[in-house]
Amino acid sequence: MDYIDSQNGTHYPSKAARWCGDQGAYLNLAPGPGMTRDAIQADDRSVWRYARAIDVDRQSAVSLGEGGTPLLSRTWHGVAVRFKLEFMMPTGSFKDRGMTVMVSYLKSRGIDHVLEDSSGNAGASLSAYAAAAGMRCCILVPETASYPKIAQIAACGADVVTVPGTRQNVADAALCMSSEIFYASHNWQPFFIEGTKTLAYELWESLGFRAPDNVVTPLGYGSNVLGLDRGFDELLRNGEIKKRPRIFGVQAANCAPCHAAWRAGSESPVPVTVTPTVAEGIASSQPTRLREVLRAVRSSDGAIAAVSETEIVDALCGLAGMGFYVEPTCAAAAAGLTQLLDSGAIRRDEETIVVLTGSGLKSSERIGQLLNLRPRTL
C-alpha cells in the first residue's frame, strides 16, 4: 500500500518510512485488500492471527502476544452489553494493538531510534515494543502524567522527558524534535491504524463472523474509531459482513473538539474551551485526523458524545463494582453509553460493544482520590 498525502493526494511508496508528507501534512494509507475467514492463522493468538490483512511482512513482526482480549457479556443500567477488555494487553492498554504493527513496519525499514509524545499509555507501549525490537526510544510526556505510567516507560529503557503545559504542548515539542529522531507518533504514522483495525477483525470473529450493531469507544485522537472504520470496511468489501456497525466516540466534555465539530456539522475544527479532565488519555485539543474521525462516525451513522467529569467518575465506580478496574479515560466510554441509551441514540435491544481501553493499575492513586477510597481500621 502507498501512503497518501491528506492535503494534496500525493502518493508515496511505503518502502521508505515516513510520518508526514513533503509539505508537512499527515498521511493515510491506501485502502487495504483485507482478508476472508479462511485466511485466519488459527495457531496464532496475537493480532498477527490476521496477518493476511496487515500490510507488514509477518516475518518482521515484533510481538508481545497482544490481542485476543476477552469479550464479556454484562448488564449495564439494565441493558445487556458486551465489554471488550482491551486493558488486558501486555502493557495495559489498547495501544499495543497498533504498536506491534507500527514498530514491526519501522524495524523492517531500518529505523532504530524513535520519538513519541504521549499522555502515558502510548509511550508505555512504544517503549516496550521498541525494547523488544532493539530500538532506542525517546518519549515526551506531560509533567502532569501519572507516575506509574512514567515509571513503566522508563523501566523499558526509554529516555523520558517531561514537558510543561498541556497535552498539545507535548505534541508541539515532539514536532520540534522530529528533525533529529524519527517521529513514531501513533497519531501521525498510519501503520498504527493498520494495527488498531484488528479490533474489528477480532470482534467479527468472536461474534461468529458477524458485526455488532454498535461499538462505543473513548475518543481522543481517534485511532480506535479509525481502526474500526478501516477494519469493518475491509470485511464489508470482502463480503464477510452484511453491514458495518455504528461507531460511537466518547469525549470528555472538558476537552471535546471532535464533539464540537460533529454537533456543528463541520469537517474542520471549531472553537472550543478546554479545561482539565480526569480522562487524561483523551484530552486532545487538536486531534490530527479530525476530518477522518468525523467521516468515519458519520458514514457509520454513529455519533460523538461528550460526558461530564461527574458522569466519568460515576461510570468508573460502576465498572469497578463489576470487577473492571480501569482508568478514568476508559470509563468515559461507559459514561457515554449511559448517555446514548438515555437519549435513545442506542436502543436497548441492540447488540452493543463497549471498548475498555486502559488499566486502572496505571492510575490507582488518582482513582483512590476520585472514589474517596479508604480502608477500614480494625
C-alpha positions in Angstrom: 0.0 0.0 0.0 1.1 3.6 -0.6 1.0 6.5 1.7 -1.5 9.2 0.6 -0.9 12.8 1.5 -4.1 14.1 3.2 -3.6 17.6 1.8 -2.9 17.1 -1.9 -3.4 13.4 -2.6 0.2 12.7 -3.5 1.2 9.0 -3.2 4.4 8.0 -1.5 5.7 4.4 -1.6 5.7 2.8 1.9 9.0 1.2 1.1 10.6 4.2 2.9 9.3 5.0 6.4 7.8 8.5 6.8 5.4 10.1 9.1 4.2 13.1 7.1 4.1 14.4 3.5 6.6 16.6 1.9 4.6 19.7 2.9 4.0 18.5 6.5 0.5 17.1 6.1 -0.4 13.8 7.8 -0.6 10.7 5.8 -3.2 8.0 5.3 -2.8 4.5 3.8 -4.5 3.4 0.6 -7.4 1.0 1.2 -6.1 -2.5 2.0 -7.3 -5.7 0.5 -8.4 -7.2 3.8 -9.0 -10.9 4.2 -11.6 -13.6 4.5 -12.2 -16.1 7.3 -10.3 -18.9 5.6 -7.1 -16.8 5.8 -7.1 -16.6 9.7 -3.9 -18.1 11.1 -5.6 -20.2 13.8 -2.4 -21.2 15.5 -1.5 -17.6 16.3 -3.3 -15.9 19.3 -1.9 -12.4 18.7 -3.2 -9.8 16.3 -0.9 -11.4 13.8 -3.7 -14.0 13.6 -4.9 -11.6 10.9 -1.6 -11.2 9.2 -3.1 -11.6 5.7 -4.9 -8.3 6.3 -1.9 -6.4 7.6 0.5 -4.7 5.2 3.6 -5.8 7.0 5.7 -8.9 6.4 4.8 -11.4 9.2 8.4 -12.4 9.4 9.2 -8.9 10.6 6.7 -9.0 13.4 7.7 -7.7 16.8 5.0 -9.2 19.1 4.4 -9.4 22.8 1.3 -11.5 22.4 -1.1 -8.6 22.1 -4.7 -9.2 21.1 -7.1 -11.9 21.9 -8.6 -9.9 24.7 -11.8 -11.1 26.5 -15.3 -10.1 25.3 -17.6 -10.4 28.3 -21.4 -10.1 28.5 -22.7 -8.0 31.4 -25.7 -5.8 32.3 -25.2 -2.0 32.3 -28.1 0.0 33.6 -30.4 -2.8 32.9 -29.2 -3.4 29.3 -27.3 -6.4 28.0 -23.9 -5.2 26.8 -20.6 -6.8 25.8 -17.4 -5.3 27.2 -14.1 -5.7 25.2 -11.3 -5.8 27.7 -8.5 -4.1 25.8 -6.9 -3.1 29.0 -5.7 -6.7 29.3 -2.9 -6.2 26.8 0.8 -6.7 27.6 1.4 -3.1 28.6 -2.1 -2.5 30.0 -3.8 -0.6 27.1 -5.2 -1.0 23.6 -2.2 0.9 22.2 -0.4 -2.5 21.9 -2.7 -3.5 19.1 -1.4 -0.6 16.9 2.1 -0.6 18.3 3.0 -4.1 17.3 2.3 -3.3 13.6 3.9 0.2 13.6 7.1 -0.9 15.3 7.3 -4.0 13.1 7.0 -1.9 10.0 9.5 0.7 11.2 12.0 -2.0 12.1 11.6 -3.6 8.7 12.5 -0.2 7.2 15.7 0.1 9.2 14.5 2.6 11.8 16.5 2.2 15.0 15.7 5.3 17.1 12.1 6.5 17.6 10.4 9.5 19.2 6.8 9.7 20.6 4.7 12.1 22.6 2.2 10.6 24.9 0.0 11.2 28.0 1.2 7.8 29.1 -0.2 4.7 27.5 1.2 5.1 24.0 4.6 5.9 25.5 4.5 2.8 27.7 3.5 0.7 24.7 6.1 2.1 22.3 8.9 1.8 25.0 8.0 -1.9 25.4 7.9 -2.7 21.7 11.0 -0.6 21.0 12.8 -2.6 23.7 11.6 -5.8 22.1 12.8 -4.6 18.7 16.2 -3.4 19.9 15.4 0.2 19.1 16.4 3.3 21.1 13.3 5.3 22.3 12.6 8.8 23.5 9.2 9.6 25.0 7.9 13.1 25.7 5.1 13.3 28.4 3.1 16.0 30.1 4.6 17.0 33.5 1.2 16.0 34.9 1.3 12.4 33.6 0.7 9.8 36.3 3.9 8.5 37.9 3.1 4.8 37.3 2.9 5.5 33.5 6.2 7.3 33.6 7.8 4.5 35.6 6.5 2.0 33.1 8.0 3.9 30.2 11.4 4.4 31.9 11.6 0.8 33.1 11.7 -0.4 29.5 14.8 1.7 28.9 13.2 4.8 27.1 14.5 8.3 27.6 11.6 10.0 29.3 11.3 13.8 29.0 8.5 15.8 30.8 7.1 18.9 29.1 5.3 21.7 31.0 1.8 22.7 29.9 -1.0 21.0 28.1 -1.1 17.7 26.1 -0.9 19.8 23.0 2.3 21.5 24.2 3.8 18.0 24.4 2.9 17.2 20.8 4.3 20.5 19.7 7.6 19.8 21.5 7.8 16.4 19.7 7.3 18.0 16.3 10.2 20.3 17.1 12.4 17.3 17.8 11.3 15.3 14.8 14.1 16.5 12.6 16.6 14.7 15.0 14.7 11.4 15.7 12.2 9.5 13.6 8.8 10.7 14.8 6.9 7.4 15.5 3.8 9.2 16.7 0.8 6.8 16.8 -1.3 9.9 15.8 0.7 10.6 12.7 2.2 7.3 11.5 -0.7 5.5 9.8 0.6 2.0 10.3 -0.6 2.3 13.8 -4.2 2.3 12.5 -3.2 -0.7 10.4 -2.8 -2.3 13.8 -5.9 -1.0 15.6 -8.1 -2.2 12.7 -7.5 -5.7 14.0 -10.0 -4.8 16.8 -12.7 -5.0 14.1 -11.4 -8.4 12.9 -11.4 -9.7 16.5 -14.9 -8.6 17.2 -16.1 -10.1 13.9 -14.5 -13.5 14.7 -15.6 -13.5 18.3 -19.3 -12.8 17.3 -19.3 -15.8 14.9 -18.2 -13.8 11.8 -20.7 -11.0 12.0 -20.7 -7.4 13.1 -22.4 -6.0 16.2 -24.9 -3.2 15.9 -22.8 -0.6 17.8 -19.3 -0.1 19.1 -18.7 2.6 21.7 -15.1 3.7 22.4 -13.3 6.6 24.1 -12.2 9.2 21.6 -9.1 11.4 21.8 -7.0 11.4 18.6 -9.3 8.7 17.2 -7.1 5.6 16.5 -9.8 3.2 17.7 -12.5 4.9 15.7 -10.3 4.9 12.6 -9.2 1.4 13.1 -12.8 0.1 13.5 -13.7 2.0 10.4 -10.9 0.6 8.3 -11.3 -3.0 9.6 -15.1 -3.2 9.1 -14.8 -1.6 5.7 -12.4 -4.3 4.6 -14.7 -7.0 5.9 -17.7 -5.4 4.1 -15.8 -5.2 0.8 -14.8 -8.9 1.1 -18.4 -10.0 1.7 -17.7 -11.1 5.3 -20.3 -8.9 6.9 -23.6 -7.6 5.6 -23.4 -4.2 7.2 -20.9 -2.1 9.3 -21.7 -1.3 12.9 -22.4 2.2 14.0 -19.4 3.7 15.7 -19.8 6.0 18.7 -16.8 8.0 20.0 -17.0 9.4 23.5 -15.0 12.5 24.7 -14.7 14.3 28.0 -16.8 17.4 27.9 -13.9 19.4 29.3 -11.9 18.7 26.1 -14.2 17.7 23.2 -13.1 19.2 19.8 -14.5 16.2 17.9 -17.8 16.5 19.6 -18.0 20.2 18.9 -17.2 19.8 15.2 -19.7 16.9 14.9 -22.5 18.9 16.5 -21.7 21.9 14.3 -21.9 19.7 11.2 -18.4 20.8 10.3 -15.5 18.9 8.8 -13.0 21.3 10.3 -12.1 22.4 13.9 -14.5 24.8 15.6 -13.6 26.9 18.7 -13.7 25.0 22.0 -13.0 25.8 25.6 -10.6 23.3 27.1 -10.3 22.7 30.8 -8.6 19.8 32.8 -10.2 16.4 32.8 -9.7 13.2 34.8 -9.8 11.4 31.4 -6.2 12.5 30.6 -5.8 9.9 27.8 -8.4 11.6 25.6 -7.5 15.2 26.5 -6.5 16.1 22.9 -7.5 19.6 22.0 -6.2 19.4 18.3 -6.6 15.9 17.0 -4.5 15.3 13.9 -7.1 13.3 11.9 -10.2 15.2 12.9 -11.7 15.1 9.4 -11.2 11.3 9.1 -12.7 10.7 12.5 -15.8 12.7 11.7 -16.2 11.0 8.4 -15.9 7.5 10.0 -18.5 8.3 12.6 -20.9 9.9 10.1 -20.6 7.3 7.5 -21.4 4.6 10.0 -24.5 6.5 11.1 -22.9 6.8 14.6 -22.4 9.8 16.9 -19.9 11.5 19.2 -20.9 12.1 22.8 -19.4 14.3 25.4 -19.6 13.3 29.1 -19.1 15.4 32.2 -16.5 14.7 34.9 -19.2 13.5 37.2 -20.5 11.1 34.6 -17.0 9.7 34.1 -16.5 9.1 37.9 -19.9 7.5 38.2 -19.1 5.2 35.3 -15.6 4.4 36.8 -17.3 3.4 40.1 -19.9 1.3 38.2 -17.3 -0.5 36.2 -15.2 -1.2 39.3 -18.3 -2.6 41.0 -18.5 -5.1 38.2 -14.8 -6.1 38.6 -13.5 -3.9 35.7 -10.7 -1.9 37.2 -10.0 0.7 34.5 -8.6 4.2 34.3 -10.9 7.2 34.1 -10.2 7.7 30.4 -11.6 4.2 29.7 -14.6 4.8 31.9 -15.7 7.7 29.6 -16.9 5.1 27.1 -19.3 3.5 29.7 -20.5 7.0 30.7 -21.1 7.7 27.0 -23.1 4.5 26.7 -25.4 5.6 29.6 -26.0 8.9 27.8 -26.6 7.3 24.4 -29.1 4.8 25.9 -30.9 7.5 27.8 -31.2 9.6 24.7 -32.4 6.7 22.5 -29.4 7.0 20.2 -28.7 3.4 21.0 -31.7 1.1 21.5 -31.8 -1.3 24.5 -32.4 -4.3 22.2 -29.3 -3.7 20.0 -26.0 -5.6 20.3 -23.5 -3.1 21.7 -19.8 -3.4 22.4 -18.1 -1.1 24.8 -14.3 -0.9 24.4 -12.4 -0.7 27.7 -9.1 0.7 26.7 -6.8 1.2 29.7 -5.9 -0.5 33.1 -6.7 1.2 36.4 -3.4 0.0 37.7 -1.8 2.9 35.9 -4.0 5.5 37.8 -4.6 3.9 41.2 -3.6 7.0 43.2 -6.0 9.2 41.2 -8.8 6.6 41.3 -8.4 6.4 45.1 -8.9 10.2 45.3 -11.8 10.3 42.9 -13.7 7.5 44.7 -12.6 8.5 48.1 -11.3 5.1 48.9 -10.0 4.4 52.4 -9.6 1.1 54.2 -11.4 0.3 57.5 -9.3 0.2 60.6 -9.8 -2.7 63.0 
